[in-house]
Amino acid sequence: MRMGCAALASVCLGLALTASAQSNSDFNCASTRANENRPAVVATTLGETPALVRIPARITHSPIVLWHGFGPPASEQALMEALPLDDVPAVKVYLGLPMFGSRAPAGGAKELARRQQQDLATLVFEPAVLGAAKELSAVVRALEEHGCLKRRERIGLFGFSAGGAAVLYALAERDVPIASAVTLNASTGLSASVKAYERATKGSYSWTDEARTLALRSDAAGRAKDIVKGHPPPALLIIHGNDDAMLTPEVASTLHRALQPLYYEAEAAQSLQLLLVPGMAHGWTNPGTLEAMRGAIGTWFGKYTGSSCESVGLRC
């Protein structure tokens, strides 16, 4: 992603499905057929959220829900191609952010650029990022209805860039049970995204009282105590590129410093990790880093995303 979270006008807003994806609003994770070499991929809507559901032949772990960012990978499809996580025997659920793909505003990239120039906080960050996190409860209910998890089962959660901000906000809000989470080059809240916007545009954002309130609500470091409230707290892996020029690695280090003593107090120090990746910029899908990211993320979810597949009739 060349210009980070701020470069909304340059992102691709379309959603193209793979040849193997089947559109289906009435699928069931327990009965959808897949084989050992090729998971089944279902294009559907969960609540009001467009999604690609990747169902492996063997399922032993709870579902993993993933959010893309504002730049490549900037769609459910692109994120699934970059991060299939087929080594983790779990259903993977790739969600579209509000204002992207099939939910892009009329006018597409030009309209998004106009909105970010008018007010990045209330017209872009709040509806796209906080809006994504607010949709998560309905997504989880839909997954229950489709036989993909049982009630109150703890899911895994992944987010890149703006999607990472949605993950952190969801962790703080605690509307759904989350066992484990991974953020990758994540914005840690509105303030971090505003700084990225200012770097990209060489301009200055005009703060309002409403924007300041949003900044406090979305500040992951400021809401560290909310993130760690669970018993046990969610296992959190924070990955950030040392060469990320838009969302600098300091945002990840600051969040880690805020969380670390709280994880120690909760006797869960091992379930919080910060991984700063040398040579990795904001974009992480180049051949030099992609396989390493797949490995680190898959290992984390394999270790910390639990299993209760028998209770919902999945293929253990």
LINSUL-V791809 format. One record per residue. RES is the residue in one small letter. SS is DSSP state (A for helix, B for strand, O for the rest). OMEGA is omega as a letter, one per 40 degrees, with the letter a starting at -180 (* if undefined). Layout:
BEGIN
RES:SS:OMEGA
RES:SS:OMEGA
END
This chain:
BEGIN
m:O:a
r:O:a
m:O:i
g:A:a
c:A:a
a:A:a
a:O:a
l:A:a
a:A:a
s:A:a
v:O:i
c:O:a
l:O:a
g:O:i
l:O:i
a:O:a
l:O:i
t:O:i
a:O:a
s:O:a
a:B:i
q:B:i
s:B:a
n:O:i
s:O:a
d:O:a
f:O:i
n:O:a
c:O:a
a:O:a
s:O:i
t:O:a
r:O:i
a:O:i
n:B:a
e:O:a
n:O:a
r:B:i
p:O:i
a:B:i
v:B:a
v:B:i
a:B:a
t:B:i
t:B:a
l:B:a
g:O:i
e:O:a
t:B:i
p:B:a
a:B:i
l:B:a
v:B:a
r:B:a
i:B:a
p:O:i
a:O:a
r:O:a
i:O:i
t:O:a
h:B:i
s:B:a
p:B:i
i:B:a
v:B:a
l:B:i
w:B:i
h:O:i
g:O:i
f:O:i
g:O:a
p:O:e
p:O:a
a:O:i
s:O:i
e:A:a
q:A:a
a:A:i
l:A:i
m:A:i
e:A:a
a:A:a
l:O:a
p:O:i
l:O:a
d:O:i
d:O:i
v:O:a
p:O:a
a:B:i
v:B:i
k:B:a
v:B:a
y:B:a
l:B:i
g:O:i
l:O:i
p:O:i
m:O:i
f:O:i
g:A:a
s:A:a
r:A:i
a:O:i
p:O:i
a:O:a
g:O:i
g:A:a
a:A:i
k:A:i
e:A:i
l:A:i
a:A:i
r:A:a
r:A:a
q:A:i
q:A:i
q:A:i
d:A:a
l:A:a
a:A:a
t:A:a
l:A:i
v:A:a
f:A:a
e:A:a
p:A:a
a:A:a
v:A:i
l:A:i
g:A:i
a:A:a
a:A:a
k:A:i
e:O:a
l:A:i
s:A:i
a:A:i
v:A:a
v:A:i
r:A:i
a:A:i
l:A:i
e:A:a
e:A:i
h:O:i
g:O:a
c:O:i
l:O:i
k:O:a
r:O:i
r:O:i
e:O:a
r:O:a
i:B:i
g:B:a
l:B:i
f:B:i
g:B:i
f:B:i
s:O:i
a:A:i
g:A:i
g:A:i
a:A:i
a:A:i
v:A:a
l:A:i
y:A:i
a:A:i
l:A:a
a:A:a
e:A:i
r:O:i
d:O:i
v:O:i
p:O:a
i:B:i
a:B:a
s:B:a
a:B:i
v:B:i
t:B:a
l:B:a
n:O:a
a:O:i
s:O:i
t:O:i
g:O:a
l:A:a
s:A:i
a:A:i
s:A:i
v:A:i
k:A:i
a:A:i
y:A:a
e:A:i
r:A:a
a:A:a
t:A:a
k:O:a
g:O:a
s:O:i
y:O:i
s:O:a
w:O:i
t:O:i
d:A:i
e:A:i
a:A:i
r:A:i
t:A:i
l:A:i
a:A:i
l:A:a
r:A:a
s:A:a
d:O:a
a:O:i
a:O:i
g:O:a
r:O:a
a:A:a
k:A:i
d:A:a
i:A:a
v:O:a
k:O:a
g:O:i
h:O:e
p:O:i
p:O:i
p:O:i
a:B:a
l:B:i
l:B:i
i:B:i
i:B:i
h:B:i
g:B:i
n:O:a
d:O:i
d:O:a
a:O:a
m:O:i
l:O:a
t:O:a
p:A:i
e:A:i
v:A:i
a:A:a
s:A:i
t:A:i
l:A:a
h:A:i
r:A:i
a:A:a
l:A:a
q:A:a
p:A:i
l:A:i
y:A:i
y:A:i
e:A:a
a:O:a
e:O:a
a:O:a
a:A:a
q:A:a
s:A:i
l:B:i
q:B:i
l:B:i
l:B:i
l:B:a
v:B:i
p:O:i
g:O:a
m:O:i
a:O:a
h:O:i
g:O:a
w:O:a
t:O:i
n:O:a
p:A:a
g:A:a
t:A:a
l:A:a
e:A:i
a:A:i
m:A:i
r:A:a
g:A:a
a:A:a
i:A:i
g:A:i
t:A:a
w:A:a
f:A:i
g:A:a
k:A:a
y:A:i
t:O:a
g:O:a
s:O:i
s:O:a
c:A:a
e:A:a
s:A:i
v:A:i
g:O:i
l:O:a
r:O:a
c:O:*
END
